[in-house]
Structure formats: C-alpha cells, structure tokens
C-alpha cells in the first residue's frame, strides 16, 4: 500500500509540474521540512533551507513571468523539458524501490510522462489563447494554472489517492478534447 501511495503522490506532484515547474517542488519541500512526506535518502536536499529559498524565488519568478503576454509562450517552450525533469525528480524522490533501474525507470515514465503530457496540453491551450485573444486571455489561463498547480500539489501531499483520481480524470478530459478537435 505504501508503494501505491508513493506512486499516487509522485503522479499528483508530477501533474502539478505540468502546470508550474517550481510550485510543486516548493510544496514538496515544505511538506518534507514539516515531516508530512519523506523523500528518499538521496533526495534529502529537497527538505533543506537552501532548497526552500531557491524554490520560493523560482516559483515567484515563474508565476510572474506567466502574466506577461508572449513571454508566457516563451516560458512554455522552456518549461516543457524542465517540467519533465521536475516530474521525474519528484516521483523518483518519493518512491521506495530498491532496484535503481526500476526506481528511475518508473520515475521517468510515470513522473516525467505525466508532467510532459500536462505541460504540452497547457502550452497548446496558451498558444490557442494567444492566437484567438492576441494574448489578452493568457492571464486568465495563467491564474487557472497557478490554482491547479497549487491545489493538485496540496491534494497530492495530503490525499494522494484523490490526486491520482484527479489526474486520471484530467487525462480522460484531455483525450476527449483531443478527439473532439481532431474530428473537426
């Protein structure tokens, strides 16, 4: 059961990385520093004061940057590979698996894959918004992404199974939207 909950925690935090890269890492840092979650031995840096300062700074800068039209599109381009890396690190940091190949393989596939799918979807949504509203609708999308990242990070930490269900529902919704757009 502990492995399942750690996978749910990792998936929830990784999906949050698809919305914002640094906010879920900051949430994991605060949770680890308070003893609410326990990262693996090689990821103890996640519960450190220097990580807290760096993640607060990065989170504030990232969220502020997404409110500047067209800079937000540039940030999406940069954030895509970084979100995959962050999702991989977050998922891997909470998995308690002895085999390094399985440990990192699962982290890359589940964590990085989840973050990548969510980030690609939000990037496409922002491009569509930029095209149709000339960037004026992007702050609304940015606010929704901030709320989604914060909320899903909190769910992942405190109710990992519920966060897992939310991510599954998000994927179903994304697939349905993709199929609907493809039919047009």
C-alpha positions as CSV (number, residue, x, y, z in Angstrom):
1,X,0.0,0.0,0.0
2,X,2.9,2.4,0.8
3,X,4.3,1.9,-2.7
4,X,0.9,2.7,-4.3
5,X,0.5,5.9,-2.2
6,X,4.0,7.0,-3.1
7,X,3.2,6.5,-6.8
8,X,0.0,8.5,-6.3
9,X,2.0,11.2,-4.6
10,X,4.5,11.3,-7.4
11,X,1.9,11.3,-10.1
12,X,0.0,14.2,-8.4
13,X,3.1,16.3,-7.9
14,X,4.3,15.5,-11.5
15,X,1.0,16.6,-13.0
16,X,1.3,19.8,-11.0
17,X,4.7,20.3,-12.6
18,X,2.9,20.3,-15.9
19,X,1.1,23.5,-14.8
20,X,4.0,25.1,-12.9
21,X,7.5,23.6,-12.6
22,X,8.7,25.0,-9.3
23,X,5.5,25.3,-7.2
24,X,5.0,21.6,-6.7
25,X,8.7,21.3,-5.8
26,X,8.2,24.1,-3.3
27,X,5.1,22.3,-1.9
28,X,7.2,19.0,-1.6
29,X,10.0,21.0,0.1
30,X,7.6,22.5,2.7
31,X,5.9,19.1,3.2
32,X,9.3,17.3,3.7
33,X,10.6,20.0,6.0
34,X,7.5,19.6,8.2
35,X,7.7,15.8,8.1
36,X,4.4,15.3,6.2
37,X,6.2,13.4,3.5
38,X,9.6,11.6,3.4
39,X,11.8,11.8,0.4
40,X,14.3,9.0,-0.2
41,X,17.8,9.2,1.2
42,X,19.5,10.6,-1.9
43,X,16.8,13.3,-2.1
44,X,17.2,14.8,1.4
45,X,18.3,18.1,-0.3
46,X,14.6,18.6,-1.0
47,X,14.0,19.2,2.7
48,X,16.7,21.8,3.1
49,X,16.7,25.5,3.7
50,X,18.7,26.4,0.6
51,X,16.2,24.5,-1.5
52,X,13.4,26.4,0.2
53,X,14.9,29.8,-0.7
54,X,15.7,28.7,-4.2
55,X,12.3,27.2,-4.8
56,X,10.4,30.3,-3.4
57,X,12.4,32.5,-5.7
58,X,11.9,30.3,-8.7
59,X,8.2,29.9,-8.0
60,X,7.6,33.7,-7.7
61,X,9.6,34.4,-10.9
62,X,7.9,31.7,-12.8
63,X,4.4,32.7,-11.8
64,X,5.1,36.4,-12.5
65,X,6.5,35.6,-15.9
66,X,3.4,33.8,-17.0
67,X,1.4,37.0,-16.6
68,X,3.3,38.7,-19.4
69,X,1.8,38.0,-22.8
70,X,4.0,36.2,-25.3
71,X,6.7,35.9,-22.6
72,X,4.4,33.2,-21.3
73,X,4.7,31.3,-24.6
74,X,8.5,31.5,-24.4
75,X,8.3,30.2,-20.8
76,X,6.1,27.3,-22.0
77,X,8.8,26.3,-24.5
78,X,11.5,26.4,-21.8
79,X,9.2,24.8,-19.2
80,X,8.4,21.7,-21.3
81,X,11.7,19.8,-20.8
82,X,12.2,21.2,-17.3
83,X,8.7,20.1,-16.2
84,X,9.5,16.5,-17.4
85,X,12.8,16.6,-15.4
86,X,11.0,18.1,-12.3
87,X,8.2,15.4,-12.6
88,X,10.8,12.7,-12.8
89,X,12.7,14.0,-9.8
90,X,9.6,14.4,-7.7
91,X,8.2,11.0,-8.5
92,X,11.6,9.3,-8.0
93,X,12.2,11.1,-4.7
94,X,9.2,9.6,-3.0
95,X,9.4,6.0,-4.5
96,X,10.9,3.5,-2.1
97,X,12.1,0.9,-4.6
98,X,15.4,-0.9,-4.1
99,X,16.2,-1.6,-7.8
100,X,17.8,1.6,-9.3
101,X,16.7,0.7,-12.8
102,X,13.1,0.2,-11.7
103,X,13.2,3.2,-9.4
104,X,14.4,5.7,-12.0
105,X,12.6,3.9,-14.9
106,X,9.3,4.3,-13.1
107,X,10.1,7.9,-12.2
108,X,10.9,8.8,-15.8
109,X,7.9,7.0,-17.3
110,X,5.3,7.9,-14.7
111,X,6.6,11.2,-13.4
112,X,8.2,12.7,-16.5
113,X,5.5,11.4,-18.7
114,X,2.7,12.8,-16.6
115,X,4.4,16.2,-16.3
116,X,5.1,16.2,-20.1
117,X,1.5,15.5,-21.1
118,X,0.1,18.2,-18.8
119,X,2.7,20.7,-19.9
120,X,2.2,20.1,-23.6
121,X,-1.6,20.4,-23.2
122,X,-1.3,23.7,-21.3
123,X,1.2,25.0,-23.8
124,X,-1.2,24.3,-26.7
125,X,-4.0,25.9,-24.8
126,X,-1.9,29.0,-24.3
127,X,-0.9,29.1,-28.0
128,X,-4.6,28.9,-28.9
129,X,-5.4,31.7,-26.4
130,X,-2.6,33.8,-27.8
131,X,-3.9,33.3,-31.3
132,X,-7.5,34.0,-30.6
133,X,-7.2,36.8,-28.0
134,X,-3.9,38.3,-29.0
135,X,-2.5,37.3,-25.6
136,X,-5.2,39.1,-23.6
137,X,-6.8,35.8,-22.4
138,X,-3.5,34.4,-21.3
139,X,-3.5,35.8,-17.7
140,X,-6.8,34.0,-17.1
141,X,-5.2,30.8,-18.2
142,X,-2.1,31.6,-16.0
143,X,-4.3,32.1,-13.0
144,X,-6.1,28.8,-13.6
145,X,-2.8,27.0,-14.0
146,X,-1.5,28.5,-10.7
147,X,-4.6,27.4,-8.9
148,X,-4.4,23.9,-10.5
149,X,-0.8,23.5,-9.6
150,X,-1.2,24.7,-6.0
151,X,-4.4,22.7,-5.5
152,X,-3.2,19.5,-7.1
153,X,0.1,19.7,-5.1
154,X,-1.8,20.0,-1.9
155,X,-4.1,17.1,-2.8
156,X,-1.0,15.0,-3.7
157,X,0.6,15.7,-0.4
158,X,-2.4,15.3,1.9
159,X,-4.7,13.0,-0.1
160,X,-2.5,11.2,-2.7
161,X,-5.2,8.7,-3.9
162,X,-7.7,11.6,-4.6
163,X,-4.9,13.4,-6.5
164,X,-4.4,10.2,-8.6
165,X,-8.1,10.1,-9.4
166,X,-8.0,13.8,-10.4
167,X,-5.0,13.2,-12.7
168,X,-6.8,10.2,-14.4
169,X,-9.9,12.4,-14.9
170,X,-7.7,15.2,-16.3
171,X,-6.2,12.7,-18.8
172,X,-9.7,11.5,-19.8
173,X,-10.8,15.1,-20.4
174,X,-7.7,15.9,-22.4
175,X,-8.2,12.8,-24.6
176,X,-11.8,13.7,-25.2
177,X,-10.9,17.3,-26.1
178,X,-8.2,16.0,-28.5
179,X,-10.6,13.6,-30.2
180,X,-13.2,16.3,-30.5
181,X,-10.7,18.7,-32.1
182,X,-9.4,16.0,-34.4
183,X,-12.9,15.3,-35.7
184,X,-13.3,19.0,-36.7
